[in-house]
Every structure is written in C-alpha cells, then in structure tokens.
Amino acid sequence: MKNNIFEDLFVLELANNHWGSVNRGIKIITDFSRIVRFNNVKAAIKLQFRDVDHFIHKEFKKRKDIRYIKKTMDTKMSEESYGILVDAIKRAGCMTMSTPFDEKSVDTCVNLGIQIIKIASSDINDWVLIEKIAKTRKPVIVSTAGSSLKDIDDLVTFFTNRNIPLAINHCVAKYPTKKQDLELNQIDFLKNRYPDLVIGFSTHEYNEDLEIPMYIAYAKGARTFERHIDIDFNGVPVSPYCSFPEDIDRWIKAYHKAKEICGAPGGYKRLPDEDETKYLDALVRGVYANRDIKAGEIINDEDVYLAIPLQQGQISCRELMRGEVILHDIKKDSPIMIDSIDSPYAYNTNLKKVIYNRGLEPVLC
C-alpha cells in the first residue's frame, strides 16, 4: 500500500546515538534542518531508541571488548532526554522518526508521538518486535540488508494484511559501502516484486561518492532516501559513512538534479514542450505538387512529392491521404495547403490551427 508520507522523503539518522549527548543531538538537528529547509525537501530526522537496562544482558554490560555493547552503554539516554530531541525536531519543521530496538522502545515511540517507525535490517525477522510495532499503526520503513526473500515477503504480507503503510529500503550493511558493493539493481527487483509499495535507498557510501548513486537510485525509482548524519563537535571522531551538513546539501542537490534529468513520472507519456515541437516540425517533410494540378482533380502518389521545409498552412507527410480532391489550382513545386484540399483536417478548427502555427512562413512559388 503506497502512502504519500514516504514519497520523496529524506531520512536523516543521528549516527551513533549522537554519542548520548543531548547538546550534540540538538546541534545536529539544528544544522541539518537548515539544509533541509534551504533545499525545500521533506525530511524526517531519525533517532535510535534502546531500553539499555534490559537490551543488554546483565552479565555483559561491562564488556569493553565488544564494540556494539560498549557503544550502547556509552550512549545510554533517558526517555526525558529523547523527548527534548523530539521537541527540537518538531520545532525545526522536520518529521519525527525512530528505530526502536526493543519492545519498551516502541512504547517510547508512542509516548513521544513519533510519526514514522523504522525497522532495522537486523530486526527484519524479529517478530516479537515487529508485532509490537504493528500495534502502533504507525507508518513503517524497513531496510533489507542481509535479508532473505522470504523475510521481505513475510513482512510485506504482514503489514499489507493489516493495512499499515510500509516502505522498503534497499540497503547494504557495509559501513562504509564501496561503490562496487552498492547493488543498485536491487531497486529494480524490489519495485517489480512490490509494485504497490514505495521503494527507497538506505545508503552508507563515502561522502565523495554521494552524487552518482543518488542519480542512479532516483532514475531506478527509489523515492525515499536515508543516510547517517553527524557534525564536527567537541573533537569526537565522525564515522566515514556519516555525512556532514555540506555533504547532505550536495546529496539533496543531486536528488533535485536527478529529478530534473528524469523528467515526468514513468507512469504516463510526457507531453513535449513548444521548443521541442518546433524543432521537430522543422524536420518534417511538406507535401509539394509534382505537376500543375487543376481544381477538382483527385491527387495520388505520383501527383505530389515530399520535401523540407514544411511551411505554415502546408500539409505534411502526416496528413497526406490518397484520393483527396484539390479545391484550387496549384502550380508545380508549390506547397499544397490545408485550404486547398477537401480533407477532414480542413474542417477541424483545432487541427487546422496547429497546421497554420507550425513550420516556416509560407514562400510564394
């Protein structure tokens, strides 16, 4: 089920839980919301929620050698602190979004009025968590890194049957992701398999590689885009898969450029503009008399020839029909005008107007 909330949505995730600092989080929200506003796009700023006291087994909480556990313990935050950040996101004019990693964190999403929930790639088959998320009835985006086809099919069926809006992000869980590992053809696969859902791209490539993947992803039909964000703040190192404000500015501008280049949506035939029509009309052959033709004669193939330029009011190869009656005398090599033949085109005001407005000004022969 497609939902407009996902269309052309940028998701900016505060990386590494903004190192558990409310001040750092607010600074990130402030800086990036300005980039969003200046580039006139719809964006959600995404937090990560964990009930750290129960998320990590008590026997492992002091293990400094397990990177994920150490980082989770170091960035622990209270629901009150998260609430401050959610309020800052709202004031900044962005949508609120969170990835809850446990059931209590889903309750936090509800308590704080989070608008969109994200299911991380690692949780795509965590059905205890998924069922809890579904009970909120909130729109959901899921990333698919490392998943099986059955994982995705089951998830789509689950949310579709409950009439809960769902978007699917192609994602590669390599941080950062090299260009040759982006697997952007998976966007084609997801769009073909789930035509009723919005397909997106959750991306972790190096910042110097941002533009080209955006061009390709948009052209393939991705319509929601996610990236980790961070700032240079208090000397804390920034991960190489995270983007600074200036990088996100380039990234969004690449989206606008891709949208401009791709043009009208692929669901219907675009209408050519006036400049294009004029250019092509100059290449269309007009109908010229191959001999002197008298009024009342019926013209056939041997009586005319086709040549450029097409002149205003002259019939072209597009309108030429065998067996038309000539209404006025026409000299050899003269253009055959729409008013000189008994043709269906001559009695249709709109078509006749088009014929008189195209081509070169008529040349007297």
N, C-alpha and C positions, 0 to 999 in steps of 0.2 A: 504494500500500500504506500504510494508516494505521499509525501507530506511537504508542503511548501516551506516548512521550517528548515528543511535540510538543503533546499536549493540554493546554490552559490553561497554556502555558509563556510566561513573560515573558523576553524577551531584552534585556539592558541593555548597550549598547555604549559602551565608553570612547571618547569623542569625540576626534578629532584625535590619536589615538595617545597620549592623556594627555600630550601635548607632550614625549614621550620621557623623562619623569621617572618613575623607579620610585617615589619617595616620593609623588608626586601620584597615581600609579596605585593604590598601597596605600590611600591616604586615600579615594579614590573607592570602592574595593572595600569598605572598612570601613563607610563611611557608608551606602552603598546596600544592602549585605547586611542591615543592621539594619532598613531599611524593608521589605525582602522578608520577613524573619522576623516582624516585628510584624504584617504583613498576611497572613501564613500562605499564601503562594503559592509555586509552583515557579518558579525563575528560573535563567537562565544569564547569567553575566557574560562579555561577548564582547570579545576583544582583536583587534587587527589585526596580521597578520604580513607583513612585506616583507623580502626579501633586497635591501636598498637598494643594495649594491655592484653588483649586476647588474640590478636592476629599472629603473634609470635609465641611459640611455646615457652613456658617459664624457664625451662632448663637451658634455653638457647639465647636468652635476651642479652647475656653478657659476652657473647661470642664476637669478638672484634675481627676475627679472621674470615667471617662470612660477610662479604661486602653488602649484600642486599639487607641482611639483618642489621648490620651496623648503621647503614644509611637510614633505615626505617626508624631505628631507635633515636638516632641523632636529630631527626626531623619531626619528631612527635609534636602534635598540636592539639589543643582542646577545641571542642565544638564552638566555644565562645570566640576563639581566635579565628576559626574558619568563618564564623558569622561576620566578623569585621571585614574580611576579604570579600565575602559575597556582597555585602553592602557597598563596598568600593567598586566592584564590578558593575553593579546596578547604576551607581552614580555616574560611572564612566560611559554609560549608554550601550554596554555590551550585554549579551545574553549570558546567563549563568549556567555552568555545566560542571559535572564532576564525574570522576571514575571512582566508584566505591569498590573496595577490595574485599568487603565482608558485609554481613547482613546488618550489623549495627550501623555501619556507614551508610547503608541505604536509608535507614531511619534518619540519619543526619541530613541526607539529601532532601527528604520530605520536610523535616523541621526547618530547614533554611530556605525552602522554596526554590530549590534548584530546578531549572527548566528542562534540561536535557541530561540524560544519563548515558555514560559511556561504559561499554563492556570491553575490558582489555582483552587482547589476544590470548593471554594466559588463562582467561576465565571463560572462553567460548563454550566449554562443556562443563562448567561448574554449575550444575543445575540447581543446587541449593541456593546459590546466589542469584541465578537467573530468575528463578521463580519469585524470589523476594523482590527483585527489580520490577518484574511484570506487575506485581500487585500495586505498584505506584501509579500505573497507567501513563507514565511519562514517556515522551519520545526517546528512542534509544538509537545510538550508533554503536556498531560493533566493528572491531578490527579483526582481520582474518589471518594474521601472520602465524605460520606453523600449523594451521588448522587442516583437517581433512574435509573432503567434500561433504561427507555425512554430517560433520559438525555444523557446517553452514546450512545445509538443507534442513536439518532438525531445528536450528534456531529460527530460520525463516518461517517454517511451518508453525512453530510455537507462537511467534509474535503475530503472524498473519491470522491465525485462528482466534486470537484474542483482540484483533483489530487495534493493535498498538503500533504506531508509526515506527518504522525501522529503516535505517540506512546502513549500508555495508561498505567498509573501507578496505581497499586493497592495502596491504601492509607487509613489509619485510622486516623481521625482527633482528636487524643487524645495526648496531649503533656505533659509529655512523654507517650508512649504507653506501657502498661504492656504486658508481653509475652502472657498471655492468651487472649489478645484482638487483636492480630496481624492478625487473619483471613487469613492466607496464602493460604488456599484453594481457595480464590478468584482469585489467579493467574491462577489456573486450569480453572476456569469459564471464565475468560477473554480470555485465549488462545483458548479455544474451541469455544467461540462465535465470536471472531475476529481473525481467523487464519492467516489473511494476514497482521496483524499489530504486531509490536514489543510491548511486554508487559513488564512492569517494576514494580519496588517496591520502593515507597517513604516511608521512614521508620523513626520512631521517638522513638524507644525504648531506654531504658537506655544503657549507654555505656558498662556496664558489661555484657549485653545480646547481643552484636553485632554478634558474630560469628555464633551461631546456626541458627538464622533467615536467615543469608546470605546463609548458606549451603542449607537450605530448599528452599529458594526462587530461588536460581540458579537451583537446581535439578528440581523444578517445571516448569522451563522455563523462569523465569524473566531474561531479558537481558539488562535492563538499571536500574540504582540504584541511588537513591537520598537521601541525608542526609544534615541536617543543620550543619554548622561548625562555630567554634569560637575559640578564644585564651584568655589566661590569660593576660590581658593588662590594665595597669593603674588602677587595682583594681575594674574594672567593673564586676559585677557578671555574670556568664555564666549560661544559662538555662540548666536544667538537660537533655533535649532532644538533646543538641548540642554536637558535638564531637570535641575534641582537636586533634592536628596533630597525636599524638601517637595512638589515637583511630581509626582514619581513616586508619592509617598504618595497624593496626590489621584487620580492616574491609576489606581492599583490599586484604590482605594476605589470609583471609578466602575465598574470591572470587577465588583466584588462587587455593587454596586447593580444593574448591568445583568443580572447572573446571577440576582439575586433577582426582578427585574421579569419577566424572560423565563420563569422557572419551569422546568418539566420539559423535557427534551430533545425536539426536534421529531420524533423517530423513532417515538414511540408516544403513545397517548392518555393524558393525565394523569388521575389519579383525584381527583375532587372531595373536599375535606375535609368534616368534620362540620358546621362552621358554614355552609358554602355549601349543603350538602344541606338543613339545617334551614330556611334562608332560602327556598329554592325550594319546599320542601314546603308552606310557608305560603301559597304562591300557587297550589297545585294544587287543582282542584275535587273535592269529595267527591260521592258518589252518595247522593241522598235519595229517599225514597218519595214518589211523586206522588199516592198514594191509600193507603187501608188495604189491605195485602196479607196474604193468609192463607197459612199454611204449606202447601206442596205446589204453590202456583201457580208458573207459569213467567213470568218477567218479560221484557218487551220494552221498546222505546224509550219508549213512551207511559206506562209504569208508573213511571218514575223521572225525576228531573231532576238537573242538576249545579249545585253552588254551593259557594262558600267559606263557612266554613273547613272544611278537612279535619280530621277528628277521629281520635284514636288508635283503631286497630282497624277504621276505616271503609274500605271500598273506594273507590278514586278512579277518575277517568276512565281511568287507565292500566290498571286491572284489569277494568273493566266489560265484560261479554260478554252478548250476547243469548242467550235461551233457558236461563238459569240457574234452577235450582229453589230456591225460598225454603224454608228449613228451619224458621223460626219466624215467628209473626205479627209484622208490622211496621206501626206506625201511620203515618198520613200525616205527612209532613215530618220523619220520623225518619231518622237515618243508617242506611244498610244496611251492617251489619258483616260482616267476613270470616267470622265464625262462623255467620252467618245464611243463607249461600248454599252450594249444592253446587258448588264451584268448584275447579279444580286448585290454586289458591293456598291453599285451606283445608287441603290435605293436605301442603303443603310447609313443614316446620318453619321453615326459614331465611327463606323469603319471608313467612311469617306473622309472624315476629318483627320483620321490617322494618316491616310494616304496623302493628304494635302500638306500635312505637317512634317513629313519625312523627306529625306533626300535633299538634293541641290535645288536652288531656284531654277525654274524651267528655262531652257535655252531654245530660242526660236530657230527652227531649221528651214 
